[in-house]
C-alpha cells in the first residue's frame, strides 16, 4: 500500500483576525450597553451640573460659574415650593390608592379563574395605550358632565386611573415568575392560608409591589398632559416648570430635579442593601 504525501495541497485557512479586532468582537455588546447608558445619563448629568450654576440672566442655559446659592435657597422662586408640595401630596396619595387597587386586581387576574378574565387582561392595557391627550380630554368631559369642580381631587382621580394599570402589570409579572411549589411546600408543612401568605407569598411579591408603587409615583409626579386638562386653577410642579419656561428658567428647578434623583438613588441602594441582608 503506497501512501502519497508529496503533492498534497492543504486547504488554506482564512487569515486570523488581529488581537484588536478579536477584542472588539468579544466586547461589542458591552460597548453598545455603555453607549446606551451614556445616552441616557447625559441629560441627567446636565441637570445635576446646572443645579450648581450661577447664571447672569434669567435662563439657566449657559455655564457661568460654580455656586451653591440655588441649593441654599431652593424656594427662592415664588410659588415653586407650593407647586412641588401639591405634586408630592397628589403623587403619594395616588400611589397608595393605585398600589392597593392594582395589587388586589393583579392577584385576582393571576390566581383566579372567572368569566371575562381575558377581557379584563385586555382592558388593563387600554389606559397605557391610550394617548394622554385623548385620556385627559375624555376625563375633562367626564368631570364637567358630573359637575365636579376641577382641582386636586380631579387630578388625584385621573392619576389613580392611569397608575393602576402599571401596578397591575408589574405585580402580575412578579406573580407569574413565582414558583407555586413554594406555597405548596408551606402548606405541606401544615401552614394555613394566612401563614402561607404572610411568610411565603407576601415576601416574594413585595419587590413587585414596591416597583409598581415607585413607578406610579414617578408617573404621577411627572405627568403634565392629563394634569393640565383636569387641574383647573391648581398648579403642580410640571405645570409650574412649563409656565416658568415661558419667562425664565431658574436654577431651583434643576435643584429639585437633582434632589428627586438623589432620593430615588437612596431608595434603590437601601432596597439592595435590605435584599442582601435578607439573603444572608
Residue pairs with C-beta under 8 A, 6 or more apart in sequence:
17 25
24 31
44 261
47 254
47 257
47 258
47 261
48 254
48 258
48 261
49 63
50 60
50 63
50 251
50 254
51 70
51 71
51 251
51 254
51 255
51 257
51 258
52 66
52 67
52 68
52 70
52 71
53 60
53 63
53 64
53 65
53 66
53 67
53 70
53 251
53 254
54 64
54 65
54 66
54 67
54 69
54 70
54 251
55 61
55 62
55 64
55 251
56 64
58 247
58 248
58 249
58 250
59 248
59 249
60 249
60 250
60 251
60 253
60 254
61 249
69 251
70 76
70 250
70 251
70 252
70 254
70 255
71 255
73 252
74 81
74 252
74 255
74 256
74 259
75 81
75 252
76 250
76 252
77 244
77 250
77 252
77 253
79 235
79 240
80 237
80 240
80 244
80 250
80 252
80 253
80 256
82 235
83 235
83 236
83 237
83 239
83 240
84 237
84 240
84 256
86 152
86 234
86 235
86 236
86 237
87 220
87 221
87 236
87 237
87 238
88 221
89 152
90 152
90 155
90 156
90 159
90 220
90 236
91 159
91 217
91 220
91 221
92 217
93 156
94 156
94 159
94 160
94 163
94 216
94 217
94 220
95 163
95 213
95 216
95 217
95 220
97 160
98 159
98 160
98 163
98 164
98 166
98 167
98 216
99 167
99 209
99 212
99 213
99 216
101 160
101 164
101 167
102 163
102 164
102 165
102 166
102 167
102 168
102 170
102 171
102 212
102 216
103 167
103 171
103 205
103 209
103 212
105 124
105 164
105 168
106 167
106 168
106 170
106 171
106 172
106 175
107 171
107 175
108 114
109 117
109 120
109 121
109 124
109 168
109 172
110 171
110 172
110 175
110 176
111 175
124 165
124 168
124 169
125 165
125 169
126 165
127 135
127 161
127 162
127 164
127 165
128 162
128 165
128 166
128 169
132 223
132 225
132 226
133 225
135 158
135 161
135 162
135 226
136 158
136 225
136 226
136 227
136 228
136 229
136 230
137 229
139 154
139 157
139 158
139 161
139 226
139 229
139 230
140 150
140 229
140 230
143 150
143 154
143 230
148 154
149 232
150 230
150 231
150 232
150 233
150 234
151 231
151 232
151 233
151 234
152 234
154 230
154 231
154 232
155 227
155 230
155 231
155 234
155 236
158 226
158 227
158 230
159 219
159 220
159 223
159 226
159 227
162 219
162 223
162 226
163 215
163 216
163 219
163 220
166 212
166 215
166 216
166 219
167 209
167 212
167 213
167 215
167 216
168 212
169 212
170 208
170 209
170 211
170 212
170 215
171 205
171 208
171 209
171 212
173 208
174 204
174 205
174 207
174 208
174 209
174 211
175 205
175 208
178 201
178 204
178 205
182 200
182 204
183 196
183 200
183 201
186 195
186 196
186 199
186 200
187 196
191 199
191 200
207 271
207 275
210 271
214 264
214 267
221 237
221 238
221 260
222 238
223 238
224 236
224 238
224 239
224 242
227 236
227 238
227 239
228 239
228 242
231 239
235 243
237 256
241 253
244 250
244 253
